[in-house]
């Protein structure tokens, strides 16, 4: 039987291959909205402190050579708060939402079971 074909008439074999654009991301959270065509747009984000947009350092001594001595860096322009950097959006139809919800619930139950087991072992 050639590769990728069913091993029996009641079985389908699935093969997995990473896309050239595949990457692993860290997610601190997610947000979702619905589209006019009935899909959910699930966007994952990570959180970090804000990075200044503009800084400045005074020149303290230019000397005679090409080297200069710079003073303390001063933030000129920056946002306040926390940055939520949007990493990726996944479009899901209602059926896929149900499948994903079930998968995530099973994973949460499994992970919670592991945590509870190790807490019991420590007692």
N, C-alpha and C positions, 0 to 999 in steps of 0.2 A: 504494500500500500504506500502511496507517495505521501511525503510529509505534508501536514496540514489538513489532510482528509480525515474523516471520521474513522475511528477504530472499529466502531459498530454502526449500524444504521440508526441507533438511538442516541448517538453521542456526537458532539461537535467539539473539536479541539481548538482552543484559543492560544495564539502565540503573542508574546509581548515584546515590543521593541521600542526603545527610547527615541523620540524625535530628536533631530539635530538641535532643536531649540529647548529641549528638556533641561530643567534646572530644579534644584531643591531650594525652597524658600522657607524662612521662618515667619510664622504668623502669630502676632500678639492678639489678633482679633479679626472679625469679619463684619461686614455690613451687607445688606441685601435689599434689592428693590425688584419690582416686577416690570416687565416690558409690555408694551401694547399688544404684542403677539402672544402673550401668555407664558413667557419664560421668566425665570428668576435670574437676576444678575447678582452673583455672589462674589463680593470683592474682599480679598484678604489684604491685611495691612500689618506693618510692624510699627512700633512706637520708639521714638528716640528723642533726645533733647534737640532743641533747635540749633542750627549752625548759623553763625553770623553771616550776613550777606556782604557786609563791608567792614574792614578793620583798617587801622592806621598805626604806624610806629614812627615816632619822631626820630630824626637823625640827630644823634648826640655829638658825634665827632666824625667829620669827613676825612680828616688827616690829609697827608700828602699823597698816599697811595690809593690803589683801587678799592681797598677795604673801608667799610664804614661801620660805626658803632650805632646800633639802634636802641631806642628806649622801649619801655613797656608797651605792649600791644593794647590798643583802645578800640572797643567795639563802637562803630559809628552807626550801623544799621543792622537790626536783627528783629526777629519776631519774638513774641513772648509765648510761653506755654510749652506744649509738647507737640512734636511733629508726628503725624500719622502718615507714613509713606505707603501709598497704595502699591502693592506688588503685582497682583494679577486679578482678573475678573473671569469667573467661570459661568457660562450660560447653561442653565439647566431647564429641562421641560418638567412638568409636574410628576411624571413617572420617575424620572431620575432623582428628583427631590426626595421622593418616598424611599427609593433604594439607598440614597446617600444617608438619609436620616436613620434608616435601619442599620446600616454599616457603622455609623458613628456611635449609635446606641450600644451595639454589640462590643465595639472597641472600648467604650467607656465602662461597660459592665466588666469586661475582661481586665482592664487596668485597675478598676476599683477592687476586684477580687484579688489581684496580686498584692495591692497595697494592704488590704485587710489581712491576707495570709501572712505577709511579713510582719505586720504589727502583732498578730497572734503568736508568731514564732518568737518574738522578742520578749513576750510576757512570761 
